[in-house]
Amino acid sequence: AEGMRLTSTGLGIGTSSPAVRLSVDSGATALTANFNSANASGSYIRLQNSGTSIGDLGSGGNLFSGGTAGDFGLTSRAGNLVFGTSSTERARIDSSGNVGIGSLPITSSYRLTVTGGRSAFQSNSDAFGLYVAYNSSTNGYFIGSPSADVLSFSTAAGNEKMRLDASGNLLVG
């Protein structure tokens, strides 16, 4: 049986009438393509536009400094990494590492920008908290609930400064 066909339009694998340069029809098989490499750093696929690399998909061992062959990587070589649904941009990581969800990152002030409604952070643990550090050390601010009964406000590496208990009492210091 014919497995592939080359026409003036392109190469068809699993189809005799390719619609573009490479058309793959896996039929009822769920796995459409498999890329394997014996390279110790893993394998990857590079995408280009007019000869300029725009992005890579594959093993983090080849794509990132410090990545390993077991890491899955997705990179943008020429600009931002953009995520979307229904042909609409939903999130972006810019070339400086700033993240915007629901909007473009506000690069001058914030590493993470979330807009378009409420943001939720959830944990299945009573020890959930939101910690925001303003440098690479443990300095920063903590807002969260170290137990199900209180909301505490902490600074300087988690030293509690204020507590709101389940009864509504505000304890300062």
Secondary structure, 3 states (H helix, E strand, C coil): CCCEEECCCCEEECCCCCCCCEEECCCCCCCCCCCCCCCCCCCEEEEEECCEEEEEEEEHHHHCCCCCCCCEEEEECCCCEEEEECCEEEEEECCCCCEEECCCCCCCCCCEEECCCCCCCCCCCCCCEEEEECCCCCCEEEEECCCCCEEEEEECCCEEEEEEECCCCEEEC
